[in-house]
Amino acid sequence: MKFFQRFAYYLVGLVIGLFFVGLVFSGKDTRCNYFPNARVLNDLRNKPFHYSEKASAVLAESWIDTIDIKNTLQFGDVDFDKSNTDFGSTKKLYFIEGKTMNNQAIILKVSNTAENATLEEIIKK
């Protein structure tokens, strides 16, 4: 069998395989969060999210909005060195670094439990 024939069989098999993989995963809400940062942010976004009184007071100011909070939870970086993520504890505290729409650096202090996530504090850098 010549190289061209082998390559043609390979391409036909590849296309059929990609079609079936696309068919299987098209209807599902699948996410591939392999890294710890992506897992934590995905977990926080998928839980009911509450705001503490201190965070609500900062959100009332004009320099930050809830869209900035959502963008930080989508694209932010979790600082695991500062965070309190003891194994087996019921409440974990995460420090998430992000930016506002005006390019102002912020840090979100978020407590995470099994049922919900609460924004405890917003720190302007």
C-alpha positions as CSV (number, residue, x, y, z in Angstrom):
1,M,0.0,0.0,0.0
2,K,1.4,3.4,-0.9
3,F,1.8,6.3,1.4
4,F,-1.0,8.2,-0.2
5,Q,-3.5,5.4,0.3
6,R,-2.4,5.0,4.0
7,F,-2.8,8.7,4.5
8,A,-6.2,8.7,2.9
9,Y,-7.4,5.9,5.2
10,Y,-5.9,7.7,8.2
11,L,-7.8,10.9,7.3
12,V,-11.1,9.1,6.8
13,G,-10.8,7.4,10.2
14,L,-9.8,10.7,11.8
15,V,-12.8,12.5,10.4
16,I,-15.2,9.7,11.4
17,G,-13.7,9.7,14.9
18,L,-13.9,13.4,15.4
19,F,-17.5,13.3,14.2
20,F,-18.5,10.8,16.9
21,V,-16.5,12.6,19.6
22,G,-18.3,15.8,18.7
23,L,-21.6,14.0,18.7
24,V,-21.1,12.6,22.1
25,F,-19.9,15.8,23.8
26,S,-22.1,18.4,22.0
27,G,-25.2,18.0,24.2
28,K,-23.3,17.9,27.5
29,D,-22.1,20.8,29.6
30,T,-18.6,19.5,29.9
31,R,-15.7,21.4,31.3
32,C,-12.0,20.4,31.4
33,N,-10.7,22.1,34.5
34,Y,-7.5,20.2,35.3
35,F,-5.6,22.9,37.1
36,P,-6.3,24.0,40.7
37,N,-7.0,27.7,39.8
38,A,-9.6,26.7,37.2
39,R,-11.2,24.2,39.5
40,V,-11.6,26.7,42.4
41,L,-13.0,29.5,40.1
42,N,-15.4,27.1,38.5
43,D,-16.6,25.8,41.9
44,L,-17.2,29.4,43.1
45,R,-19.1,30.4,39.9
46,N,-21.4,27.3,40.1
47,K,-22.5,27.8,43.7
48,P,-25.0,30.4,45.0
49,F,-23.0,33.5,45.5
50,H,-23.7,35.9,48.4
51,Y,-22.2,39.3,49.4
52,S,-21.3,40.2,53.0
53,E,-22.2,43.6,54.4
54,K,-18.6,44.8,54.1
55,A,-18.5,43.8,50.4
56,S,-21.9,45.3,49.7
57,A,-20.7,48.6,51.1
58,V,-17.6,48.6,48.8
59,L,-19.9,47.7,45.8
60,A,-22.0,50.8,46.6
61,E,-18.9,52.9,45.7
62,S,-18.5,53.9,42.1
63,W,-15.1,52.4,41.4
64,I,-16.3,48.8,41.3
65,D,-19.3,46.9,39.9
66,T,-20.7,43.4,40.1
67,I,-19.4,42.8,36.5
68,D,-15.9,43.3,37.8
69,I,-16.6,40.6,40.4
70,K,-17.9,38.2,37.8
71,N,-14.9,38.9,35.5
72,T,-12.5,38.3,38.4
73,L,-14.2,35.0,39.2
74,Q,-13.9,34.1,35.5
75,F,-10.4,35.2,34.7
76,G,-8.7,35.9,38.1
77,D,-5.8,34.1,39.8
78,V,-6.2,32.3,43.1
79,D,-3.4,33.0,45.5
80,F,-3.0,29.7,47.2
81,D,-0.2,30.9,49.5
82,K,-2.5,33.4,51.2
83,S,-5.6,31.2,51.0
84,N,-6.7,28.9,53.9
85,T,-7.5,25.6,52.2
86,D,-7.0,23.1,55.0
87,F,-8.1,19.6,54.0
88,G,-11.2,18.5,55.8
89,S,-12.3,22.0,57.0
90,T,-15.9,23.0,56.2
91,K,-15.1,26.5,55.2
92,K,-12.2,27.5,52.9
93,L,-11.0,31.1,52.4
94,Y,-9.6,32.1,49.0
95,F,-7.8,35.3,47.9
96,I,-8.5,35.9,44.2
97,E,-6.5,38.6,42.3
98,G,-8.1,40.4,39.4
99,K,-8.8,43.7,37.7
100,T,-11.7,46.0,37.2
101,M,-12.9,47.4,33.9
102,N,-10.8,50.5,34.7
103,N,-7.7,48.3,35.1
104,Q,-7.7,48.8,38.8
105,A,-6.1,45.8,40.6
106,I,-8.4,44.2,43.2
107,I,-8.3,41.2,45.6
108,L,-11.4,39.3,46.5
109,K,-11.6,37.5,49.8
110,V,-14.1,34.7,49.2
111,S,-15.2,32.1,51.7
112,N,-16.3,28.8,50.2
113,T,-18.5,26.2,51.9
114,A,-20.2,23.1,50.5
115,E,-23.5,24.9,50.0
116,N,-22.5,28.5,48.9
117,A,-19.8,31.0,48.4
118,T,-19.6,34.4,50.1
119,L,-17.7,37.4,49.1
120,E,-16.3,38.6,52.4
121,E,-14.1,41.6,51.4
122,I,-13.0,43.6,48.3
123,I,-9.4,45.0,48.6
124,K,-8.2,47.7,46.3
125,K,-4.5,47.2,45.5
